[in-house]
Amino acid sequence: AGAYDEMWEKLNLDLTAHEGLLQVLGKFYGDIYLSQENRLKGMEYMDFVLSEVHGLRIKEIQDAKANGKKIIGTFCVYVPEELVLAADCVQIGLCAGAEVGMESAERLVPRNTCDLIKSFVGFKLSRLCPYLESSDLVVGETTCDGKKKAYEAFAEYAPMYIMEIPQTKSDAAKALWRAEVRRFKARLEELTGKTITADDITRGIDIVNGKRKALQRLSALRAADPAPISGRDALLINQISFYDDPIRFTTQINTLCDELEARVAAGEGVAPKGTKRVLLSGCPMAVPNWKLPFVVESSGAVIVGEESCIGERNTRDLTPDAAGGVEAMLDAIADRYMKIDCACFTPNAERPGNILELANRLNADGVIQYTLLFCQPYANEAMKMEPILTNKGIPSLTLETGYSMEDIGQLKTRVEAFVETL
Ligand code: BJ8
């Protein structure tokens, strides 16, 4: 029995299946990550955090709970982490990127549901996610149809709370969202028995802005040629940002960025200068969904950015440190989140400009639009983006795929052909 078996047992995990999952994950990580060359020293921290994803971090969360802290699980970058931290809670991203429990998931959600949804449902029904089992409140949102209907069914299995995300950016929608942010604050206060003060919110804003600034710094350094960090490693960093302790994580990323700066100054990188540069754009890639980045980076290209919620869409905007008390701060937080250009909005006017700006800033040679199979919002926007990119002379390739490894050969053929044209 391993060191954490007792903890996992208390969390009611299926120990045998869980052991199998960790073994597969370890092997997968070894193949995709540890095989890379010229890796940054700072990635040792990420290797460690990932190796302890269901171990040490869960232990820390259990200790926090024992000290009276509440754990808030989330599925969307619309949930304002500033408020969760202001309430002295721990926020954990629950999105899942593994093909786990897919068959049991289909007892709760239709077969033509995207793998991101099926995966979190599957993890729950197969009793394999210690984060979900540790959560005191699981926050869902009214984004895509797949998610909002899945949350309805999921409420039988988890303590759900739903935030109403508007679908337009009208004044009425903004007013609704400001009210939703206040309703969430009240729910957190009810959960913790604590009144959130202006000082608490300031602290929350500082911590989250600090994390986002560090990730922005990382993103800016990726404009260099040769690319100083692989897309796989940068994605992993963004994935870990959703579950690691935010203050510790920020320190580690800033240290890693110091190392990156030195690399850029010395003209060193993970691939030779002139290697074709790809921007990934579209659906979020949750841990351990590393399939496409691996395919791209073993096809002679390097990934220089992720226009996705596990990437730029989460880190692009800071929350202004609003003076003027709690109400003004809540408005500032609400307005910051309304800038997010999720494909669930109609129209989603800001996104094309954001993609072009990013492709430009990162000196991308081409864009791969990544859509999870059965994801209507991003599949539609990929169609809309293609002529926009073409008109700007930016080659683009749209790929629709799920979590299964079955199509990896086909994907590689298509990506290699695309990279040839860049
Ligand atoms: S703000 S992108 S995190 S909703 S892939 S479940 S859209 S069918 S994830 Fe998202 Fe918030 Fe938007 Fe970001 Fe539905 Fe598509 Fe599946 Fe998706």
Residues whose N, C-alpha, C, O or C-beta is under 5 A from the ligand:
A	BS01	BJ8	F75 C76 V77 Y78 C114 L116 T143 C144 G146 K147 C283 C309 C342 L372 F374 C375 Q376 P377
